[in-house]
Amino acid sequence: MICHMVVHTCRSELVVVREGQPKVEEVMAVMLKECRKENIVYKTAALQCTANILHSYDIDCMKDIADILLPLLPSQVCFALSAC
């Protein structure tokens, strides 16, 4: 919830290009890296925060998120998804 408020509140500031400030694409690359961590509690928090960023900036990273989430799903679900 805090991440969502920060992302939403800071959205207009993050899109302004300033020297030394990371671009949204750079932030997303770091967040996706964090989502790949092994600790499931950490991974869950990173995924929630990343989802807030994706939503706030209307970014499509479906393939990256699917690559992270599919290994976590039971094999029956993965089989059903691949059959679509």
C-alpha positions as CSV (number, residue, x, y, z in Angstrom):
1,M,0.0,0.0,0.0
2,I,2.8,2.4,0.8
3,C,4.5,1.7,-2.5
4,H,1.3,2.4,-4.3
5,M,1.0,5.8,-2.6
6,V,4.6,6.7,-3.3
7,V,4.4,5.7,-6.9
8,H,1.1,7.5,-7.5
9,T,2.3,10.6,-5.6
10,C,5.7,10.8,-7.3
11,R,4.6,9.8,-10.7
12,S,4.7,13.3,-12.2
13,E,8.2,13.9,-10.8
14,L,9.6,10.6,-12.0
15,V,8.7,11.3,-15.7
16,V,10.6,14.6,-15.6
17,V,14.2,14.1,-16.8
18,R,16.7,15.4,-14.3
19,E,20.4,14.8,-14.1
20,G,21.3,11.9,-11.8
21,Q,17.7,10.7,-11.6
22,P,17.0,7.3,-13.0
23,K,14.6,6.9,-15.9
24,V,11.4,4.9,-15.4
25,E,12.9,2.2,-17.6
26,E,15.9,1.9,-15.3
27,V,13.6,1.7,-12.2
28,M,11.6,-1.1,-13.9
29,A,14.8,-3.0,-14.8
30,V,15.8,-2.9,-11.1
31,M,12.3,-3.9,-9.9
32,L,12.1,-6.8,-12.3
33,K,15.5,-8.0,-11.0
34,E,14.2,-7.8,-7.5
35,C,11.1,-9.8,-8.4
36,R,13.4,-12.6,-9.5
37,K,14.9,-13.0,-5.9
38,E,14.4,-16.5,-4.4
39,N,12.9,-15.4,-1.0
40,I,9.1,-15.7,-1.6
41,V,8.2,-13.0,1.0
42,Y,10.6,-10.6,-0.7
43,K,9.5,-11.7,-4.1
44,T,5.9,-11.1,-3.2
45,A,6.6,-7.6,-1.9
46,A,8.7,-6.7,-5.0
47,L,5.9,-8.0,-7.3
48,Q,3.3,-5.9,-5.6
49,C,5.4,-2.8,-5.8
50,T,6.3,-3.6,-9.4
51,A,2.6,-4.0,-10.2
52,N,1.9,-0.6,-8.8
53,I,4.6,1.0,-11.0
54,L,3.3,-0.9,-14.1
55,H,-0.2,0.3,-13.4
56,S,0.7,3.9,-12.6
57,Y,2.9,4.3,-15.7
58,D,0.7,2.1,-17.9
59,I,3.7,-0.1,-18.8
60,D,3.3,-3.5,-20.4
61,C,5.8,-6.0,-19.0
62,M,3.5,-9.1,-19.3
63,K,6.3,-11.4,-20.7
64,D,8.7,-10.4,-17.9
65,I,6.1,-10.9,-15.2
66,A,4.9,-14.2,-16.7
67,D,8.5,-15.4,-16.8
68,I,8.7,-14.7,-13.1
69,L,5.3,-16.1,-12.1
70,L,4.9,-19.2,-14.2
71,P,7.6,-21.2,-12.4
72,L,5.7,-20.5,-9.1
73,L,2.5,-22.1,-10.4
74,P,1.6,-25.7,-10.1
75,S,2.5,-27.7,-13.3
76,Q,-1.2,-28.3,-14.1
77,V,-1.9,-24.5,-14.3
78,C,1.2,-24.0,-16.5
79,F,0.1,-26.8,-18.8
80,A,-3.4,-25.3,-19.2
81,L,-1.9,-21.8,-19.9
82,S,0.5,-23.2,-22.5
83,A,-2.4,-24.9,-24.3
84,C,-4.1,-21.6,-24.9
